[in-house]
Amino acid sequence: MDRSERFYRIEALIRSRGCVPFSDLLAELEVSPATLKRDLQYLRDRMNAPIVWDVFDRGYKLQAAVSARSPVQHELPGVWFSEREIHALLTMHQLISGLDEGGVLARHLQPLLDKLQGMLGSNDREAALLMKRVRIVSAGRRPVPSKWFELFGDALLRRRRVHMRYQTRGRRSVSEREVSPQRLVHYRGTWYLDAWCHRRKQLLRFALDAVETAQSLDVKAREIAIRAVESELDAGYGIFAGRKAHWAHLRFSPEVTPWVSREEWHPAQRTRLRDDGSYDLHLPYTNETELVMDVLRHAGHVTVVAPLSLARAVRAQLEAGLANAPPTAASD
């Protein structure tokens, strides 16, 4: 633990416990008495920390706690995180650590995690218990190999092109592509790359888990303004890109309105709560595939009011599901 971490830990311990004996600080910090005395003196003299010794409770307190009539506002310089913010960051670390197969993000962020744990005043056991209090469930997650995440992330930051062998699942084909990375997108448990495809001469979105081979090229990537990327790829519903949008009108029954009305299906959605308790949702889409899947999650409680083509697509999926269902056993 370096000196700055000790400073944060000393303040965190005193703030959380109210009064901390010298012996307890020594045990928590695992330093010599002389080092702890120097740290306390430095905090008082050089950082204006309002740490005082309380002769009655035999421990160190913050002056604000000793005299409520003249509280002292104080913040250590550097990383100004409150305890709640640190807890939130540790929670985010749990999510990040599960994003890719090799934990590349978690590995690179480990030094920051260690500092955050030190600032909280937690020992290794407490930190381990804290991590167990957060569980991230990612149903249907498609892991991305760390080597691809690192390669495309590096090419994105260094503005270099990438040559890759890519599997297009919809057409069940494999093709060679040279792309200029523009943006990484994480969506529903996997990572995507928004890139200019030099073969197709347009912006496309690629699933990183569908990359078979990739190599960074020593060729400058084509620069495209991020607003242009957003305009081209973000108009659709879900992960499907496209510019020509259609508008869906969905009506949900009163039974599911309490929670569906709190969901954001699309940033540009329009909503209305009807007098009978039902809920109208209008949203744009460019490809109906993912929207149909989400509509089917509420089968029996949602009506596709418009357009007719979307309603037919939902009906077709329901009929296909019924056709594949096992026959009902005859009753005795």
Number of C-alpha atoms within 10 A of each C-alpha: 12 8 10 16 18 22 21 22 24 25 24 19 21 19 15 12 11 14 20 20 15 15 10 12 19 16 10 15 19 13 13 10 13 8 14 19 13 11 17 18 15 14 19 14 11 8 14 15 21 19 20 17 17 16 8 6 11 12 18 23 23 21 18 16 17 17 10 9 8 10 13 14 10 12 14 15 9 7 12 11 15 13 16 10 12 18 17 11 16 21 17 13 19 16 16 17 18 19 23 22 14 16 16 19 17 19 12 10 14 14 10 14 17 15 19 23 20 24 24 23 23 17 12 12 8 12 16 11 10 15 14 10 8 14 10 12 10 13 8 9 15 18 16 22 17 15 14 18 22 13 14 25 16 14 22 20 11 13 19 20 25 24 15 17 16 20 20 14 10 6 7 7 9 14 10 14 16 21 27 28 29 24 17 19 14 12 11 12 16 18 20 19 22 21 25 23 20 14 10 11 9 11 22 20 21 19 21 22 17 16 17 14 12 18 15 16 15 12 11 13 21 16 12 14 8 11 9 11 17 14 13 17 20 19 22 23 23 19 18 18 22 19 14 12 15 17 14 22 18 19 22 24 18 16 12 15 19 13 8 16 17 8 9 12 18 17 11 11 13 14 15 12 15 12 7 8 14 19 22 20 21 18 21 22 23 20 19 19 15 14 21 17 13 13 19 16 10 14 13 10 16 20 17 20 15 15 13 11 12 22 18 12 14 23 15 12 14 13 12 11 10 11 10 8 9 7 8 6 6 5 4 3
